[in-house]
Amino acid sequence: MNVVPPFLDHLVLATPDVAATVADFARRTGVTPVPGGAHPGLGTRNHLVGLGGRSYLEILGPDPGQPEPAGPRPFGVDRLAGPRTLTWAISPPDLDTAITTARARGHDPGPVRPMSRRTPDGSVLRWRLTDGGHAHSSGLVPFLIDWGDSRHPTATGLPVTPLLAVSATAPDPQEVRGALAALGTGLPLAAGPEALSFTVDTPNGPVTFG
């Protein structure tokens, strides 16, 4: 089993306080994530750090510069008591083909919807993704993303903490493995409470986040 999941696009470290979590990441790793931008209308913003290649970490939480959104913020950040690695995304070569294949194998990744965010330089990134909440409530099964013609976040010169491993625990690992196989990806799974963690290489040595 690969320690880095095939097609990994990004990991989502959600938090009720982006600034505090960015500061904690910088203290523990010696690397400071950079602002990614805001998600208009959703009430969230993010900071990013590269994980090597075309993979990155997204630290996502409420955006104090936006008004309260009409509905809940993505990934349940309004209910978080502290930072938590909630889910992850893969970027297969062809999003629509990957969805069709997964459904034929018994896993429905959910509907596709367009999204966007405004970067600090004022440009707008646009992408398509599947509804991760529809796919699997644990967050252990990734949602799918297609950046289309937009510049990938890793092409913007992000600071990098190379990803060493991603792992998870689940009450029924075999159920999760089946969905991962349908998507053509995978990660080490053990029996236990639902949890996702990753380890990065840093100037301070390997650091693990859960």
QUIPELIN-V159159 format. One record per pair of residues at least 6 apart in sequence whose C-alpha atoms are under 8 Angstrom apart, sorted by the first residue. I is the first residue (numbers start at 0). J is the second residue. D is the distance in whole Angstrom. If there is no record, write none. Layout:
i->I j->J d->D
i->I j->J d->D
This chain:
i->0 j->185 d->8
i->0 j->186 d->7
i->0 j->187 d->7
i->1 j->185 d->8
i->1 j->186 d->7
i->1 j->187 d->8
i->2 j->163 d->7
i->2 j->164 d->5
i->2 j->165 d->6
i->2 j->166 d->7
i->2 j->186 d->7
i->2 j->187 d->7
i->3 j->162 d->7
i->3 j->163 d->7
i->3 j->164 d->5
i->3 j->165 d->6
i->3 j->186 d->7
i->4 j->165 d->7
i->4 j->184 d->6
i->4 j->185 d->5
i->4 j->186 d->6
i->5 j->89 d->8
i->5 j->183 d->7
i->5 j->184 d->5
i->5 j->185 d->7
i->6 j->89 d->5
i->6 j->90 d->5
i->6 j->91 d->6
i->6 j->184 d->7
i->7 j->53 d->8
i->7 j->54 d->6
i->7 j->87 d->8
i->7 j->88 d->6
i->7 j->89 d->4
i->7 j->90 d->6
i->8 j->53 d->6
i->8 j->54 d->5
i->8 j->55 d->7
i->8 j->87 d->8
i->8 j->88 d->5
i->8 j->89 d->5
i->8 j->90 d->5
i->8 j->144 d->8
i->9 j->54 d->5
i->9 j->55 d->5
i->9 j->56 d->5
i->9 j->57 d->7
i->9 j->87 d->6
i->9 j->88 d->5
i->9 j->89 d->7
i->10 j->55 d->7
i->10 j->56 d->5
i->10 j->57 d->6
i->10 j->84 d->7
i->10 j->86 d->6
i->10 j->87 d->4
i->10 j->88 d->6
i->11 j->56 d->6
i->11 j->57 d->5
i->11 j->58 d->6
i->11 j->59 d->7
i->11 j->84 d->6
i->11 j->85 d->6
i->11 j->86 d->5
i->11 j->87 d->6
i->12 j->56 d->7
i->12 j->57 d->6
i->12 j->58 d->5
i->12 j->59 d->6
i->12 j->82 d->7
i->12 j->83 d->6
i->12 j->84 d->4
i->12 j->85 d->6
i->12 j->86 d->8
i->13 j->57 d->8
i->13 j->58 d->6
i->13 j->59 d->5
i->13 j->60 d->6
i->13 j->74 d->7
i->13 j->76 d->6
i->13 j->82 d->6
i->13 j->83 d->6
i->13 j->84 d->6
i->13 j->85 d->6
i->14 j->20 d->7
i->14 j->58 d->7
i->14 j->59 d->6
i->14 j->60 d->5
i->14 j->61 d->8
i->14 j->76 d->6
i->14 j->79 d->7
i->14 j->80 d->8
i->14 j->81 d->6
i->14 j->82 d->4
i->14 j->83 d->6
i->15 j->60 d->5
i->15 j->61 d->6
i->15 j->76 d->6
i->15 j->77 d->7
i->15 j->79 d->6
i->15 j->80 d->7
i->15 j->81 d->6
i->15 j->82 d->7
i->16 j->60 d->6
i->16 j->61 d->7
i->16 j->81 d->8
i->17 j->44 d->8
i->17 j->45 d->7
i->17 j->46 d->8
i->17 j->58 d->7
i->17 j->59 d->6
i->17 j->60 d->5
i->17 j->61 d->7
i->20 j->58 d->8
i->20 j->82 d->7
i->21 j->31 d->7
i->21 j->32 d->6
i->21 j->46 d->7
i->21 j->58 d->7
i->22 j->31 d->7
i->24 j->30 d->7
i->24 j->31 d->7
i->24 j->32 d->8
i->25 j->31 d->5
i->25 j->32 d->7
i->27 j->203 d->7
i->27 j->206 d->7
i->28 j->201 d->5
i->28 j->202 d->6
i->28 j->203 d->5
i->28 j->204 d->8
i->28 j->206 d->7
i->29 j->201 d->7
i->29 j->202 d->6
i->29 j->203 d->6
i->30 j->158 d->7
i->30 j->159 d->8
i->30 j->160 d->7
i->30 j->201 d->7
i->30 j->202 d->8
i->31 j->48 d->8
i->31 j->158 d->7
i->32 j->46 d->6
i->32 j->47 d->5
i->32 j->48 d->5
i->32 j->157 d->8
i->32 j->158 d->7
i->33 j->46 d->5
i->33 j->47 d->5
i->33 j->48 d->7
i->33 j->157 d->7
i->33 j->158 d->8
i->34 j->45 d->6
i->34 j->46 d->4
i->34 j->47 d->6
i->34 j->119 d->7
i->35 j->44 d->7
i->35 j->45 d->5
i->35 j->46 d->5
i->35 j->47 d->6
i->35 j->118 d->6
i->35 j->119 d->7
i->36 j->44 d->6
i->36 j->45 d->6
i->36 j->46 d->7
i->36 j->116 d->6
i->36 j->117 d->5
i->36 j->118 d->4
i->36 j->119 d->6
i->37 j->43 d->6
i->37 j->44 d->4
i->37 j->45 d->7
i->37 j->62 d->7
i->37 j->116 d->5
i->37 j->117 d->6
i->37 j->118 d->7
i->38 j->44 d->6
i->38 j->115 d->7
i->38 j->116 d->5
i->38 j->117 d->7
i->39 j->65 d->8
i->39 j->115 d->8
i->39 j->116 d->6
i->39 j->117 d->8
i->40 j->65 d->8
i->40 j->68 d->6
i->40 j->69 d->8
i->41 j->68 d->6
i->41 j->69 d->8
i->41 j->70 d->8
i->41 j->71 d->8
i->41 j->72 d->6
i->41 j->73 d->7
i->42 j->61 d->6
i->42 j->62 d->5
i->42 j->63 d->8
i->42 j->65 d->6
i->42 j->66 d->7
i->42 j->67 d->6
i->42 j->68 d->5
i->42 j->72 d->6
i->43 j->59 d->7
i->43 j->60 d->5
i->43 j->61 d->4
i->43 j->62 d->5
i->43 j->65 d->8
i->43 j->72 d->7
i->43 j->73 d->8
i->44 j->59 d->6
i->44 j->60 d->6
i->44 j->61 d->6
i->44 j->62 d->5
i->45 j->57 d->6
i->45 j->58 d->5
i->45 j->59 d->4
i->45 j->60 d->7
i->46 j->57 d->6
i->46 j->58 d->5
i->46 j->59 d->7
i->47 j->55 d->7
i->47 j->56 d->6
i->47 j->57 d->5
i->47 j->58 d->6
i->47 j->157 d->7
i->48 j->55 d->6
i->48 j->56 d->5
i->48 j->57 d->7
i->48 j->157 d->6
i->48 j->158 d->5
i->48 j->159 d->6
i->48 j->160 d->7
i->49 j->55 d->4
i->49 j->56 d->6
i->49 j->153 d->6
i->49 j->157 d->6
i->49 j->158 d->6
i->49 j->159 d->4
i->49 j->160 d->6
i->49 j->161 d->7
i->50 j->56 d->7
i->50 j->159 d->6
i->50 j->160 d->5
i->50 j->161 d->5
i->50 j->162 d->5
i->50 j->199 d->8
i->51 j->159 d->6
i->51 j->160 d->7
i->51 j->161 d->5
i->51 j->162 d->7
i->52 j->153 d->8
i->53 j->151 d->8
i->53 j->153 d->6
i->54 j->153 d->7
i->55 j->152 d->8
i->55 j->153 d->7
i->60 j->76 d->6
i->61 j->72 d->8
i->61 j->76 d->7
i->61 j->77 d->8
i->71 j->77 d->7
i->74 j->85 d->7
i->74 j->132 d->8
i->83 j->208 d->8
i->83 j->209 d->6
i->84 j->194 d->8
i->84 j->195 d->6
i->84 j->196 d->6
i->84 j->208 d->7
i->84 j->209 d->5
i->85 j->138 d->6
i->85 j->139 d->8
i->85 j->194 d->8
i->85 j->195 d->7
i->86 j->138 d->4
i->86 j->139 d->6
i->86 j->140 d->7
i->86 j->141 d->6
i->86 j->195 d->7
i->87 j->138 d->7
i->87 j->139 d->7
i->87 j->140 d->8
i->87 j->141 d->5
i->87 j->142 d->7
i->88 j->141 d->5
i->88 j->142 d->5
i->88 j->143 d->6
i->88 j->144 d->7
i->89 j->141 d->6
i->89 j->142 d->6
i->89 j->143 d->5
i->89 j->144 d->6
i->90 j->143 d->6
i->90 j->144 d->5
i->90 j->145 d->6
i->91 j->97 d->7
i->91 j->143 d->7
i->91 j->144 d->8
i->91 j->145 d->8
i->93 j->145 d->8
i->94 j->143 d->7
i->94 j->144 d->7
i->94 j->145 d->6
i->97 j->182 d->7
i->98 j->107 d->7
i->98 j->108 d->6
i->98 j->182 d->8
i->100 j->181 d->7
i->100 j->182 d->8
i->101 j->107 d->6
i->101 j->108 d->7
i->101 j->181 d->5
i->101 j->182 d->5
i->102 j->108 d->8
i->102 j->181 d->8
i->104 j->181 d->5
i->105 j->178 d->8
i->105 j->181 d->7
i->106 j->178 d->6
i->106 j->181 d->6
i->106 j->182 d->8
i->107 j->134 d->6
i->108 j->129 d->6
i->108 j->130 d->7
i->108 j->131 d->7
i->108 j->133 d->7
i->108 j->134 d->5
i->108 j->142 d->7
i->108 j->143 d->8
i->109 j->129 d->6
i->109 j->130 d->5
i->109 j->131 d->7
i->109 j->133 d->5
i->109 j->134 d->6
i->110 j->129 d->5
i->110 j->130 d->6
i->111 j->127 d->6
i->111 j->128 d->5
i->111 j->129 d->4
i->111 j->130 d->6
i->112 j->127 d->6
i->112 j->128 d->6
i->112 j->129 d->6
i->112 j->130 d->7
i->113 j->125 d->7
i->113 j->126 d->6
i->113 j->127 d->4
i->113 j->128 d->7
i->114 j->125 d->6
i->114 j->126 d->5
i->114 j->127 d->6
i->114 j->128 d->8
i->115 j->123 d->7
i->115 j->124 d->5
i->115 j->125 d->4
i->115 j->126 d->6
i->116 j->123 d->6
i->116 j->124 d->5
i->116 j->125 d->7
i->117 j->123 d->4
i->117 j->124 d->6
i->118 j->124 d->7
i->124 j->149 d->6
i->124 j->150 d->7
i->125 j->146 d->7
i->125 j->147 d->8
i->125 j->149 d->6
i->126 j->144 d->7
i->126 j->145 d->6
i->126 j->146 d->4
i->126 j->147 d->6
i->126 j->149 d->7
i->127 j->144 d->6
i->127 j->145 d->5
i->127 j->146 d->7
i->127 j->147 d->8
i->128 j->142 d->7
i->128 j->143 d->5
i->128 j->144 d->4
i->128 j->145 d->6
i->129 j->142 d->6
i->129 j->143 d->5
i->129 j->144 d->7
i->130 j->142 d->7
i->131 j->138 d->7
i->131 j->141 d->7
i->131 j->142 d->5
i->131 j->143 d->8
i->132 j->138 d->8
i->134 j->140 d->7
i->134 j->142 d->7
i->137 j->193 d->6
i->139 j->167 d->7
i->139 j->175 d->7
i->139 j->193 d->8
i->139 j->194 d->8
i->139 j->195 d->7
i->140 j->175 d->7
i->140 j->178 d->7
i->140 j->179 d->6
i->141 j->179 d->8
i->160 j->199 d->6
i->160 j->200 d->6
i->160 j->201 d->5
i->161 j->199 d->5
i->161 j->200 d->5
i->161 j->201 d->7
i->162 j->197 d->8
i->162 j->198 d->6
i->162 j->199 d->4
i->162 j->200 d->6
i->163 j->197 d->8
i->163 j->198 d->5
i->163 j->199 d->5
i->163 j->200 d->6
i->164 j->197 d->6
i->164 j->198 d->5
i->164 j->199 d->7
i->165 j->186 d->7
i->165 j->187 d->7
i->165 j->195 d->8
i->165 j->196 d->6
i->165 j->197 d->4
i->165 j->198 d->7
i->166 j->186 d->6
i->166 j->187 d->5
i->166 j->188 d->6
i->166 j->195 d->6
i->166 j->196 d->6
i->166 j->197 d->6
i->167 j->186 d->7
i->167 j->187 d->6
i->167 j->188 d->5
i->167 j->189 d->7
i->167 j->193 d->7
i->167 j->194 d->5
i->167 j->195 d->4
i->167 j->196 d->6
i->168 j->188 d->5
i->168 j->189 d->5
i->168 j->190 d->5
i->168 j->191 d->5
i->168 j->192 d->6
i->168 j->193 d->5
i->168 j->194 d->5
i->168 j->195 d->7
i->169 j->175 d->8
i->169 j->188 d->7
i->169 j->189 d->6
i->169 j->190 d->5
i->169 j->191 d->5
i->169 j->192 d->5
i->169 j->193 d->4
i->169 j->194 d->7
i->170 j->190 d->5
i->170 j->191 d->5
i->170 j->192 d->6
i->170 j->193 d->7
i->171 j->190 d->6
i->172 j->188 d->6
i->172 j->189 d->6
i->172 j->190 d->6
i->176 j->185 d->7
i->176 j->188 d->8
i->179 j->185 d->5
i->194 j->209 d->7
i->195 j->209 d->6
i->196 j->207 d->7
i->196 j->208 d->6
i->196 j->209 d->4
i->197 j->207 d->6
i->197 j->208 d->6
i->197 j->209 d->7
i->198 j->205 d->6
i->198 j->206 d->5
i->198 j->207 d->4
i->198 j->208 d->6
i->199 j->205 d->6
i->199 j->206 d->5
i->199 j->207 d->7
i->200 j->206 d->7
